[in-house]
């Protein structure tokens, strides 16, 4: 079973607050909450909802395999009930 962790972005202070214990207290104060996805990046750091991730996407164009480098935003999809890029 994965951990359910949150962190919060404090817009006024321009800082990230890690390991939120009392989610309701931060919600009522207008912080932007981000949930841990249960995934780690290649450096072993936790990936949270709203993180921007640099990656590649492979496509076949004119019978050639093409690799595109781009940025992805980690978001929760209600349609598929999962985090996706």
C-alpha positions as CSV (number, residue, x, y, z in Angstrom):
1,X,0.0,0.0,0.0
2,X,1.4,3.4,-0.9
3,X,1.9,6.3,1.5
4,X,-0.6,9.2,1.4
5,X,1.5,12.3,1.8
6,X,0.8,16.0,1.0
7,X,2.9,19.1,0.6
8,X,1.7,22.7,0.2
9,X,2.7,25.7,-1.8
10,X,2.5,28.9,0.1
11,X,1.9,31.5,-2.6
12,X,2.6,34.6,-0.5
13,X,5.8,33.3,1.0
14,X,6.8,31.6,-2.3
15,X,7.9,28.4,-0.5
16,X,7.0,24.7,-0.4
17,X,6.0,23.2,2.9
18,X,6.8,19.4,3.0
19,X,5.1,16.6,4.9
20,X,1.7,18.1,5.7
21,X,0.1,16.4,8.7
22,X,-3.1,18.5,9.0
23,X,-4.5,18.9,5.5
24,X,-7.7,20.7,6.6
25,X,-5.7,23.4,8.3
26,X,-3.8,24.2,5.1
27,X,-6.9,24.0,2.9
28,X,-8.7,26.6,5.0
29,X,-5.8,29.0,4.7
30,X,-5.7,28.9,0.9
31,X,-2.5,26.9,0.3
32,X,-2.2,24.9,-2.9
33,X,-2.1,21.2,-1.7
34,X,-0.3,18.5,-3.8
35,X,-0.7,14.8,-3.2
36,X,2.1,12.3,-3.4
37,X,1.6,10.0,-6.5
38,X,3.4,7.0,-5.0
39,X,6.1,7.4,-7.8
40,X,9.7,8.4,-7.6
41,X,11.8,10.1,-10.3
42,X,15.1,8.8,-11.6
43,X,16.9,10.5,-8.7
44,X,14.7,8.9,-6.0
45,X,12.6,12.0,-5.3
46,X,8.9,11.8,-4.7
47,X,6.6,13.0,-7.5
48,X,3.6,15.0,-6.4
49,X,0.5,16.2,-8.2
50,X,1.3,19.4,-10.1
51,X,5.0,18.6,-10.6
52,X,6.5,19.4,-14.0
53,X,8.5,16.4,-15.4
54,X,10.9,16.4,-18.3
55,X,10.5,13.3,-20.5
56,X,10.3,11.8,-23.9
57,X,7.5,10.5,-26.1
58,X,8.1,8.1,-28.9
59,X,6.0,8.4,-32.1
60,X,6.0,6.8,-35.5
61,X,6.0,9.5,-38.2
62,X,6.3,8.5,-41.9
63,X,7.3,5.0,-40.9
64,X,10.2,6.4,-38.8
65,X,10.5,6.2,-35.0
66,X,10.7,9.8,-33.7
67,X,11.5,10.8,-30.1
68,X,10.2,14.1,-28.8
69,X,11.5,15.7,-25.7
70,X,8.9,17.7,-23.8
71,X,7.6,18.7,-20.4
72,X,4.7,17.0,-18.7
73,X,2.5,18.1,-15.7
74,X,1.5,15.3,-13.3
75,X,-2.3,15.5,-12.9
76,X,-5.0,13.4,-11.4
77,X,-7.5,12.0,-13.9
78,X,-11.0,11.4,-12.5
79,X,-11.9,9.6,-15.7
80,X,-9.2,6.9,-15.2
81,X,-8.9,7.3,-11.4
82,X,-5.1,7.7,-11.5
83,X,-2.3,10.1,-11.8
84,X,-1.1,10.7,-15.4
85,X,1.2,12.9,-17.5
